[in-house]
Amino acid sequence: MRPALDTSREAADLQENILRHRTAADRLRMAADMSEFARKLTRAGIRSSAPAASEAEIDREMLRRMYGFHKK
């Protein structure tokens, strides 16, 4: 695995070793948790930039950002 530009080779090797010893279920749970965190962070960003937006408007903006849906 190639490390990110801001990650040292040693840190990337350690992370890879840790993940390699996790079960598939653990790795899947970690991915789901990160995805949920990203969705919450995105919703918070939308709410911050448009505090008067309804939940439906936030949902539409989430879909646009996640999947590239555009209004027609």
C-alpha positions in Angstrom: 0.0 0.0 0.0 1.4 3.4 -1.0 1.1 6.0 1.9 -0.6 9.3 1.4 1.7 12.2 0.8 1.4 13.4 4.4 2.0 10.0 5.9 5.5 8.6 6.6 6.4 5.1 5.3 6.7 3.9 8.9 3.3 5.1 9.9 1.7 3.6 6.7 3.4 0.3 7.4 2.1 0.3 11.0 -1.4 1.1 9.9 -1.3 -1.6 7.2 0.0 -4.2 9.8 -2.8 -3.2 12.2 -5.5 -3.5 9.5 -4.1 -6.8 8.2 -4.7 -8.4 11.6 -8.3 -7.2 11.9 -11.1 -9.5 10.9 -13.1 -8.8 7.8 -16.1 -7.9 10.0 -14.0 -5.4 11.9 -12.8 -3.8 8.7 -16.3 -3.6 7.3 -17.5 -2.1 10.6 -14.7 0.5 10.4 -15.7 1.4 6.9 -19.3 1.8 7.8 -18.4 3.9 10.8 -16.2 6.2 8.6 -19.0 6.5 6.0 -21.5 7.4 8.7 -19.1 10.0 10.1 -18.6 11.5 6.6 -22.4 11.8 6.1 -22.8 13.5 9.5 -20.0 15.9 8.8 -21.4 16.7 5.4 -24.9 17.3 6.8 -23.4 19.6 9.5 -21.6 21.5 6.8 -24.7 21.9 4.7 -26.7 23.0 7.8 -23.9 25.5 8.7 -23.9 27.1 5.2 -27.7 27.1 5.0 -29.2 27.2 8.5 -32.7 27.8 7.2 -32.7 24.7 5.0 -35.4 22.1 5.6 -34.5 18.5 6.1 -35.8 17.8 2.6 -33.5 20.4 1.2 -30.6 19.0 3.1 -31.4 15.5 1.9 -31.5 16.8 -1.7 -28.1 18.5 -1.2 -26.7 15.3 0.3 -27.8 13.4 -2.8 -26.3 16.0 -5.1 -23.0 15.9 -3.3 -22.8 12.1 -2.9 -24.2 11.1 -6.3 -24.0 14.1 -8.5 -27.8 14.5 -8.9 -28.8 17.8 -10.4 -32.1 19.6 -10.4 -34.0 19.4 -13.7 
